[in-house]
Every structure is written in structure tokens, then in C-alpha cells.
Amino acid sequence: MSVVLETRGLTKAFGGLVAVNDVSLQLHKGELLALIGPNGAGKSTCFNMLMGQLRPTKGSVHLMGEDITGLSPRVIWRRGVGRTFQITATYASMTVVENVQMALLSHNHQVLKVLPYAHKMHRDRAHELLEMVGMAEQADRHCAVLAYGDLKRLELAIALAHEPTLLLMDEPTAGMAPRERIALMQLTADIVRDQGVSVLFTEHDMDVVFAHSHRIMVLNRGQLIADGNVEAIRNDPRVQEVYLGGGTVFKSEDEAEDA
Ligand SMILES: Nc1ncnc2c1ncn2[C@@H]1O[C@H](COP(=O)(O)OP(=O)(O)OP(=O)(O)O)[C@@H](O)[C@H]1O
């Protein structure tokens, strides 16, 4: 399997606090990889270094074998790293399909040149993307009136408009009801399978993590303490100890299915 993203010894210190400490990871093509850990473990700091928002103190980031360490967020995004945010970013005054069209215009470097005809451009592709995320019937609604779960689906379509090789999703299901969370991650898993995109996501909801991840990495106090499939992580005593204070045991696969 080809390696899409790799970090080597990635480290970030804020003064005396080492928020991310010597993290080396690999993400393969078509993989849905979860990065989990308790509050303050270093997940967001790690993400911000991958996206170019923070410069590592030490170590490097490689995308498809190319060193992208220290490049600006815009350049990294242009190289094919998309991102969805904890707080959804859409134009509230535009319709759903117009938001996707704007993303397609931006992807094609056309925004300023074609602004007067923008509403006619890339409509078919925009509808295809909305179909992909289950939002086709809402194409002509204004974003301001969308339910939160639908906004998250739209955000996914906007991210896909840029044809990312890698999608970074920072707590994609934050603020959603449990059923919506599972549905959004099911959709993400389908997109990973059908489009060959690779996804790295952070998530606090263990049911979501265990339901859909191909692999899980666990950070604690800036260090990677475990890396494995769902069963390996679920049964790892170090993970149970640090993640849940040692008192709680993760639900087994059967219990999770019954819930
Ligand atoms: N800009 C900063 N300046 C100083 N310390 C920071 C900064 N950003 C993060 N930290 C510290 O680095 C550590 C890791 O924080 P980070 O936000 O990466 O953790 P996290 O795993 O994303 O946590 P959460 O799950 O709560 O979002 C924490 O101790 C945090 O207080």
C-alpha cells in the first residue's frame, strides 16, 4: 500500500511544554485513520503541523514522499490536503449548490475572473458532489436554514471539490447527536472506499472511532503510545489506563453492536 502521509520525529514545544513529542506515523492510500487521546494529548497541535499552521520544533512531514514541512497552509492545501473544521465554514447567504460551486471555482483558480457567471459554472459537478454526500435534494436551500448535520455533509462536499489526496478532519462529529455521528462517519468511510481518498481524523466519541476506523493511533502527553486495529486498541491495557483513567473498559464489539 502506498504511503500518502508520513511524519518523522514530529515534535512541537511551547516553551517548556512538549505538546507533541517525536511522533512518527504513516497513513496509507485509502485508509481511514483515527488519532485519539485524552484532552491535551496533542492531537490538534499535530493536525496544525500537518496543515502548516504550526511549524514543528523538530521532525518533518511528507506528502506522497515530498517534504512539506514548513510550507504555508495554502500551499499544502493546493498540494492536495483538504480539511474540515470543528466549526463549519460555509457561506450562509448562499444556497447549498452555490457553496459547492464556489469551492469548484476556487479549485480551478477561477473565482475573480468569472464572478459574474459564477452561478452557471460547475453546476453538474457540484450536483454530483452533493449526491455523493446525500445532499442532492437540498441543493437549492440556503445554508442559513440547514440542520447542523446537513452543514457537516455540505462541508464534506466542499472539501471534496478540491479533489484532496488526503483529508484531515478535526473532530468531524463534534456537536452532533449520536445517530448523526455514526451516519457522518459511515458516509466518510464510503467516500474513502469509493474515491480512494485517505482520511486522518480526531474524535472523542469512541463508538464512532471503533465503528469505522481502519486503524487507530493513540496519543498521550504528546507521545504515540499505541497504533493498531480496532480490536488491538480496544484491548490494549495502556490505552485503557491513560484514556479512561484505568477504571473503564471499552465495550466489546458485540456490546457496541447491541447498543
Ligand atoms: N499555542 C499554544 N501555546 C501553549 N501551549 C499550547 C498551545 N497549543 C496547545 N498547547 C498545549 O499543548 C498541549 C496539547 O494541546 P492540544 O490542543 O494539541 O491537545 P488535544 O489533544 O487536541 O486536546 P483536546 O482534545 O482537548 O482538543 C496542551 O497542554 C495545551 O495546553
PDBQT file of the ligand as one rigid body, heavy atoms in Angstrom, charges set to zero:
ROOT
HETATM    1  N1  LIG A 301      -0.378  27.791  21.293  1.00  0.00    +0.000 N 
HETATM    2  C1  LIG A 301      -0.105  27.126  22.426  1.00  0.00    +0.000 A 
HETATM    3  N2  LIG A 301       0.686  27.666  23.370  1.00  0.00    +0.000 NA
HETATM    4  C2  LIG A 301       0.985  26.987  24.508  1.00  0.00    +0.000 A 
HETATM    5  N3  LIG A 301       0.531  25.745  24.782  1.00  0.00    +0.000 NA
HETATM    6  C3  LIG A 301      -0.267  25.164  23.879  1.00  0.00    +0.000 A 
HETATM    7  C4  LIG A 301      -0.632  25.817  22.654  1.00  0.00    +0.000 A 
HETATM    8  N4  LIG A 301      -1.442  24.977  21.946  1.00  0.00    +0.000 NA
HETATM    9  C5  LIG A 301      -1.564  23.866  22.684  1.00  0.00    +0.000 A 
HETATM   10  N5  LIG A 301      -0.880  23.977  23.839  1.00  0.00    +0.000 N 
HETATM   11  C6  LIG A 301      -0.762  22.949  24.886  1.00  0.00    +0.000 C 
HETATM   12  O1  LIG A 301      -0.290  21.765  24.247  1.00  0.00    +0.000 OA
HETATM   13  C7  LIG A 301      -0.912  20.607  24.806  1.00  0.00    +0.000 C 
HETATM   14  C8  LIG A 301      -1.605  19.822  23.687  1.00  0.00    +0.000 C 
HETATM   15  O2  LIG A 301      -2.748  20.577  23.263  1.00  0.00    +0.000 OA
HETATM   16  P1  LIG A 301      -3.679  20.122  22.043  1.00  0.00    +0.000 P 
HETATM   17  O3  LIG A 301      -4.706  21.179  21.887  1.00  0.00    +0.000 OA
HETATM   18  O4  LIG A 301      -2.826  19.787  20.879  1.00  0.00    +0.000 OA
HETATM   19  O5  LIG A 301      -4.335  18.793  22.626  1.00  0.00    +0.000 OA
HETATM   20  P2  LIG A 301      -5.587  17.978  22.085  1.00  0.00    +0.000 P 
HETATM   21  O6  LIG A 301      -5.214  16.544  22.184  1.00  0.00    +0.000 OA
HETATM   22  O7  LIG A 301      -6.014  18.492  20.771  1.00  0.00    +0.000 OA
HETATM   23  O8  LIG A 301      -6.691  18.330  23.193  1.00  0.00    +0.000 OA
HETATM   24  P3  LIG A 301      -8.300  18.417  23.066  1.00  0.00    +0.000 P 
HETATM   25  O9  LIG A 301      -8.782  17.014  22.866  1.00  0.00    +0.000 OA
HETATM   26  O10 LIG A 301      -8.697  18.959  24.404  1.00  0.00    +0.000 OA
HETATM   27  O11 LIG A 301      -8.626  19.326  21.919  1.00  0.00    +0.000 OA
HETATM   28  C9  LIG A 301      -1.852  21.108  25.904  1.00  0.00    +0.000 C 
HETATM   29  O12 LIG A 301      -1.175  21.029  27.137  1.00  0.00    +0.000 OA
HETATM   30  C10 LIG A 301      -2.099  22.553  25.507  1.00  0.00    +0.000 C 
HETATM   31  O13 LIG A 301      -2.397  23.343  26.643  1.00  0.00    +0.000 OA
ENDROOT
TORSDOF 0
